[in-house]
Every structure is written in structure tokens, then in C-alpha cells.
Amino acid sequence: MESGELHTSHMVVGGDALARDANGRVVFVAGALPEETVRVRYRTTKKDFATADVIEVITASPSRVEPACEAWQRGCGGCDWQHIEPQAQLAFKADMVREALARTAKIDQPVVTIGASIEPWGYRTTVRLAVDPSGRVGFRSRRSHDLVLTQACPVAHPLINEMLAVVTATRTDEITLRVGLGNDEPAAWGDTGGEIFGLGMGITHGVHAMVHEVVAGHRFQVSAGSFFQSSPAAAELLVQSVARACADIDLRKATVIDAYGGVGLFAATVAGAAGRVVLVEASPSACADARHNLAVQRADGRAEVVERRLEDWEPVDAQVVIADPARSGLDKVAVAVLADTGADRFVLVSCDAGSLARDTRLLRDAGYAHRGTEVFDGFPNTSHIEAVTRFDRV
Ligand SMILES: C[S@@+](CC[C@H](N)C(=O)[O-])C[C@H]1O[C@@H](n2cnc3c(N)ncnc32)[C@H](O)[C@@H]1O
């Protein structure tokens, strides 16, 4: 593929820097930062845009650093932003969100504020690893399906690294390692069964593995098949932000919908004192955990766990919706169902700037005005964002 020299302007959704070639065509440059001059090798070239990788930095951004991780040097695809100084990453993430809201949701000068970041290293409490035919584990490479074997990961929690150093597996293509910091409990399971070796005593294996996390003073049971945020620290930031987005509402008098509620993170904390909370969640495992985690509220009739796809749920009247969908975001059907609750306040938790912008457009069409987005860093050293957006019915 051909190479060339480019000057970048800003970061865009997906984590690449944007540049324009001599013909004005947009080029998405992986491995570049804003305001850099770089030599690139083109990966794909289309009529309207191209993608490219940095092969030499000619003028570096002051925020550029040399990635310290040895697996990154060997092409590990886990951390696409390790070349950016951790303190600078959150501002770039906020810029990405601002740009997406302006371009896709057509909001002129959207209100986007910068929240907090968790510690940039040693934070991940769940990692998913690929397994090679001889049982060794690693992460997928940046640009291919190849495996980068690894026995240490600097963004993973130290207890995960203890497992990573010794684990092998057979009869499965992928395994997940998780640690619950509530009791420092390690757990491991093969995503398609199989057997896991090397982990020694005290580690729960298999799909019935269960760990515990403590967030905002609440203890959560989290089973192998259930989603949990990247770390309890990231979960804490989200809970605080969602609470701020509802701070002007007396939740004791409100019905709150916790859509895509998982194991009950927001239902138990932000909506812990709500008049009523209805958690809607598709995963049977997460629902079982949520029923356990919300037992007190369920016992007094204030909490209900509905095990159903949101799209198939029959909406009930509510004052507040908290929705935390998967990376792909809401869709038209989900927005219509949630808008049918009649809620005046809609708090959207997003982990992708592109889907946040698309959802903002859908919500605007359903009668909700964007009031502000707070951006966090729950995934330092990657381009993943966490954002909490407040909408009001107008
Ligand atoms: C990003 S997680 C958020 C979970 C929870 N709010 C938390 O913070 O831990 C998204 C959740 O949505 C669930 N989910 C995915 N698609 C769904 C659907 N169509 N209807 C309901 N729940 C769904 C997943 O099982 C997952 O638990």
C-alpha cells in the first residue's frame, strides 16, 4: 500500500485522528494525535475516505508518550491509546463526544463537561483472552485475528495478572478472567466450556463462578454470565454522575425505569430510595443477580425485575428513565418503548460516542432535549468512552 505525509486536526469516533490528504479527502489515522505531522501507510482507500497507520511521527504532539507495555510493542490490540499521556486522554474523549454530537445529532455547541478518570493502570477486573491450539492465552492483535501471547497486562488488576501469568486452557477458543474486589475473589471460565489449568486453589471455575463487588456502599453479586462495568471504580463514577443527573428530582415520589439494568447497579444505588424501580434486562444470569441484589427493595414491593428484551417490554408510567444499553446503543424501537413511559427525565449512559450521538438524535425526535453530557474515563489507555447524558422532555 502507498505511503504519504499528513497533518492531523482532531480525534474522531473510533479513536483515530482525522487528517485530509492533498485532494481534501478524509483520512482516519490510527496511532496519531491531533496536530501531528506523520508519515502513514494507507490501509484502505475509498472514494470519500481512507484509513491509514502511522509509520513515522515527524512532528509529535506534546501528549504523545512511548507505550511502556511490551505486549503493545508486539502488536497487542487491547489498548489503542497507550501512545497518549493518560492525563490528556479524557480531554480527547470529550472532544470526540462533542464532535459526534455536533456532526451526527446536529447540536450546535453541545454542553459537554469533563468528569473524572479512574487510575490508568491496574484497573480492569474482567479480561477476555483468546486461546491458541496449544492452550496458551493472549489478546488479539491490532490489525489481524492473530494472537499476541501475554502473561501480563498493565491495565489489568494485579489479581488478574496473577492468573494471567499461569493460566492455560483447552477445548475453548476464549476464556474470561474476572476478579471481584468485594472479597478479592478470582474467577475464570471458558466462554464455550473447555477446561482451565494452572490457577490453583481458591479460584471459582466455570459458568457458575460468582464474584462480589461493592459500589457506593452496596454489595453486588455478579455471576460469570452477567455484565459488570470495567471496574468498581468506573462503576462508582457512573453511579455518582447518574445521581447528579437526577439530583433535582425527589426520587422517593418517582417510578424509575432501570433499562438494560444488568445486576442492578443503578436500581440499587441511584434508585435505592425511589418510590418504585422497574429493572428491565434480557440476560437471565443478570436478572438472577439483580433479584438477589435488590432483595430488600423487592421484599417491600418497591423493586421489580423484568426478564425481557427491552423492545418486547410493555412500558409502565414512570417519571425517570435510566438507560445503559450495550455499545451499539438504543434503537428506534427501544426509544419508542422508553418514551411511552411518559418519563420527563431520561438519563442515558453510553460507552460509545457514535451511538450516543445517534441515540441523541432518536431521543430528540421522540421529544427529548439534550441538556448536557458528562464524559468519564473508565477505560484509560483505550479510546473507549463513558458518558452520562441528561435529557428532558420538552
Ligand atoms: C452496558 S450493560 C449495563 C448493565 C448495568 N446497567 C450496569 O451498569 O452494570 C448492558 C446490559 O443490557 C443487557 N441487554 C442487552 N441487550 C438487551 C435488550 N435488548 N434488552 C434488555 N437488556 C439488554 C445486557 O445483558 C447488559 O446487562
The ligand as a Tripos MOL2 file, in Angstrom:
@<TRIPOS>MOLECULE
LIG
   27    29     1     0     0
SMALL
NO_CHARGES

@<TRIPOS>ATOM
      1 C1        -23.7960   -1.9200   29.2880 C.3       1 LIG1
      2 S1        -24.6230   -3.1910   30.1740 S.3       1 LIG1
      3 C2        -25.2580   -2.2530   31.5170 C.3       1 LIG1
      4 C3        -25.6680   -3.0300   32.7180 C.3       1 LIG1
      5 C4        -25.9230   -2.2410   34.0040 C.3       1 LIG1
      6 N1        -26.6920   -1.0310   33.7830 N.3       1 LIG1
      7 C5        -24.6010   -1.9160   34.6990 C.2       1 LIG1
      8 O1        -24.1950   -0.7450   34.7020 O.co2     1 LIG1
      9 O2        -23.9720   -2.8220   35.2390 O.co2     1 LIG1
     10 C6        -25.9790   -3.5230   29.1470 C.3       1 LIG1
     11 C7        -26.9370   -4.5800   29.6740 C.3       1 LIG1
     12 O3        -28.0260   -4.6740   28.7350 O.3       1 LIG1
     13 C8        -28.3960   -6.0290   28.6030 C.3       1 LIG1
     14 N2        -29.0860   -6.1150   27.2990 N.ar      1 LIG1
     15 C9        -28.5210   -6.1960   26.0680 C.ar      1 LIG1
     16 N3        -29.4840   -6.1610   25.1110 N.ar      1 LIG1
     17 C10       -30.6590   -6.0150   25.7530 C.ar      1 LIG1
     18 C11       -32.0170   -5.8800   25.3170 C.ar      1 LIG1
     19 N4        -32.3100   -5.8950   24.0220 N.pl3     1 LIG1
     20 N5        -32.9770   -5.7310   26.2400 N.ar      1 LIG1
     21 C12       -32.6710   -5.7130   27.5780 C.ar      1 LIG1
     22 N6        -31.4200   -5.8540   28.0410 N.ar      1 LIG1
     23 C13       -30.4070   -5.9930   27.1510 C.ar      1 LIG1
     24 C14       -27.1120   -6.8110   28.7520 C.3       1 LIG1
     25 O4        -27.3840   -8.1370   29.1710 O.3       1 LIG1
     26 C15       -26.3780   -5.9790   29.7990 C.3       1 LIG1
     27 O5        -26.6330   -6.4610   31.0940 O.3       1 LIG1
@<TRIPOS>BOND
     1     1     2 1
     2     2     3 1
     3     2    10 1
     4     3     4 1
     5     4     5 1
     6     5     6 1
     7     5     7 1
     8     7     8 2
     9     7     9 1
    10    10    11 1
    11    11    12 1
    12    11    26 1
    13    12    13 1
    14    13    14 1
    15    13    24 1
    16    14    15 ar
    17    14    23 ar
    18    15    16 ar
    19    16    17 ar
    20    17    18 ar
    21    17    23 ar
    22    18    19 1
    23    18    20 ar
    24    20    21 ar
    25    21    22 ar
    26    22    23 ar
    27    24    25 1
    28    24    26 1
    29    26    27 1
@<TRIPOS>SUBSTRUCTURE
     1 LIG1         1 GROUP 0 **** ****
